[in-house]
Amino acid sequence: MIRHYTDAELTAALKDLTIIVDRREQVNQHITGFLDGKKVPYIERKLDVGDYSCQLGEMTFERDFAIERKGSIDEIAGNFSEGRERFEREFLRAKAAGTKVYLLVENATWDDIYVHNYSSRLNEKALIASLLAWQTRYNVTIIFCKKQNAAKTIYGILWYAAREKLMGG
């Protein structure tokens, strides 16, 4: 049975939101530093899908939604070329589990891809086609942002996704 929360109850419950950081996530001091500075609790452990998810008390949302973070266009281009099979397996697992994935790419825009403003040899048309196809095939939401906004964006996505789950969405 779905519990119906008032706005005040939702806000109070979400104050206990804990971010889950995949322990294999390498270069993320700008993310954890932001969380520390805002006194947002986080735990590091292995996630099956993505680099970030969250929990409220004992209720974990990692099977519901996750954020896969890429530090640059070059990193995502590498995932779509030499690392494609491993990368695709992760999205296949997410789709099979019904996990919504947000693909966050730092320091990038669609315009950067269109004009090949990256060092990978992957053709811009192939990269765009891969991103757009995966968006549909795996129910992925692609988000581009500046590195300095990545932590705020991650926290916001997780906060609102958890809020929607609590509301029965």
N, C-alpha and C positions, 0 to 999 in steps of 0.2 A: 504494500500500500504506500502510495506517495504521500509524504507529509507536506502540508501547505505551510510555508513560512511567511511571516510578515517581512517587510523590508528591513525592519529593525533586527529581526531574528537572523535574517540572511547576513546582514552586515556584521553582527556579533559573531556568528559562526565562522565567517570568512577571516576574522582576525586571527584565527588559529591555523590558517592555511600554511602548510609546510611544503616547500619546494623539494622535489626529488631530483637530484643531479646524478646523472650516470657517472659512475666512478671512472669510466674509461675516457670521459671528456677531458681533453688535454689542455688546451689554451683557453681557459675560461675565467681568469682572475678578474676580468672586468665585470663578469656576471656575479661571481661570488662576492666580490668587493662591494658591489651595489647592494646585494642582499644583506651583507654584514652591516653596511652603513645605514640601511633602513630598518635594521633589526628584524628582518624577515627570516624566520627559521628555515634551515634547509638541512637535508641529510644526503650523504653520498652513498649510493649503492648501485648495483647493476640494474639497468633497465633493459627489457627485452626489445623495446622499440623506442627510438628517439634518445635524446640527450637530457630532456627535462619533462617532468610531469609533476603531480602534486598529490597531497593527501590532506585530509581533515581528521585528526585523531587516528582511529584505526581504519577509517574509510579511505581507501586509495583509489585514485582515478587513472592510474597508469594504463589500464586496459581500455579506458574510455577515450583518452586523448593524450597526445605527447607532442613535444616540439623537437624536431631534428634541426640542429643549428649548424650552419656552414659559415666559416669565417671569410669567404670570398667567392667570387665567381670562379676563380681557378680551382678552388676545392670542389665546388659542385660540378664543374666541367670534368674534373678527374673522376668523380663518382659516376658520371655518365659515359666515360670512356673506359679506361683501364680497370676501374673498380665497379663496373656496372652490375655484374652478376651478384656480388655480395650486397651491393646497395639495393638492388631489386628484391632480393630475398627478404630484406628487412621490411620493405613495403608490402610484399606479399603476406608476411606474417601479420602485419598490422591490419590489412584488409580482411584476412581470415578471422582475426579476433574481433573485428568491428571497431578497431581503434582509429579515431580521427587523428590525422597527422598534419601538423603545421610545419612547413619547411621554411625556416628563417635563414635568409642569406644576408650576411653583413657586408657593408661597404659595396653595395651593388644596386643597380636599377635595371629595368628592362632596357633603357637607353644604352647603358654600358654594354649590354649583350648585343643589341642591334648594330652598334658600331665596332664591335669586337675589341672593347676596351679591357682586355684580359690577355694573359700570356699563353694560355692553353692553345693548342693547335686545333682543338675541336671547333668546327665551323659554327658560326653564330646561328645559322638556320637549323642545324642539327640540335644545338643546345636549346633553342626556343621550342622546337618541335618536341624534344624530350620533356621539357618542363610542362608544356601545355598538355601533352598526352598523359603524363603522370598525374597531373592535376585532376583529370577526368577518370583515368583508369583506377587510381588508388584513393580518390576522394581527398586529395592533398590541397591545402591552402598554402599558396606561395606568398611569402612576405619578404620584401626587401627593406633594409633599414641601415642607418649608419651604425657603426660599432658602438658609439657612445649612447645610442638609444636601444641597443639590443636587450639589456637587462630589464629596462622598463617595459619593453614590448613583451618579453617572455613572461614577466610577472603579470602584466595586464591580460594576456591571452589566458594564462592559467587561472587567474582570479575569475574572469568572466565565464570561462568554460566550467569551472567548479560551481559557480553561482547558477548557471543554467542547469547543471545536473541536479543540484539541490531543489531547483524549481520544478524538476520532473522533465526537463528537456533533453 
